[in-house]
Amino acid sequence: MSDIEFTNTEKEAMVEKLQSYFNMELDQELGQFDAEFLLDFFSKELGAYYYNRGLHDARAIFEERVQTIDDDIYAIEKEVGSAK
């Protein structure tokens, strides 16, 4: 698996969310550097869990759609009669 990379805009948004969470829920101020460090930690140590869950969910949707297509193909199959 390759590293999960985000754009600078995405990183900034995630850092702001971390800072806001720490401020609102924990009543602690989280500096820019600390928030970026924490984000890097979460991404490195926990990111694969979220990535794999996303793949698992996508695979389930794909399998469901393939089953639907398979059912549709069987539905249009023509009955074959015996020659007399």
N, C-alpha and C positions, 0 to 999 in steps of 0.2 A: 504494500500500500504506500502510495506517495504521501508526502506531508500535506496536511490540510492547510491551504493558504487562503488568506482573506485580503481584500483590497484595503487600502488605508482608510477609506470611508467606513467600511464594515468594522475595522478594528476600533476606530474612534467611537462608533456607535456602541460597540460592546463595552469599551472602557467606560463610557458615560453611564451605561446601565449598571455596571459594577459599582461605580462611585455613587450613583443614586441609591442603589440597594443598600450599600454600607451606611449611607447617610440616613435613609428613611427607616430601615429595619433594625440596624444595629447602633444607630446614633453615633457613628464613628466616621471621621473623615478619611477618605482614601485618596492619597495623592496620585497624580498621573503616572509616575514611575511605578509605584506599588500596584496600581490597577493593571498596568501593562504586564508587570511581572506575574501577577495572579492569573491574568488571562492566558499568558504563555504556559503557565503551569497547568491550568485546566485543559487547554488545548492539547498539550503534550501527554498528560497523564489520563485524561478522561475523554478526550475527543474521539478516540477510536470506538468507545462504547456507543456514542451517539451516531457516529458514522455507520457502524455496523447495524444499529437498530434501523436507520434509514434504509439501508440496503435490504434488510429483512422485510420491512414494510413494502418497499418497491417490488421485491420478489413476489410477495403475496399478491399484490395487485396484478402483476404480470401473469402469474399462474391462474388467477381468477379469469383474466381476459382470455387467455389461451383456452381455458375450459369452455368459456362461452362460445368462442369461435369453433371449437371442436363440436360442441352441441349443435351449433348452427349448420355446420357441414353435414352432420348426420341427419339433420332435419330435412335437408333438400335432396338427400339420397333417393334415387329412383328405385322402386321395387322391380326386382328382376323375376320375370315369370318363366316357367318352364316351357320349352318349345314342344308343340304337339303337332 
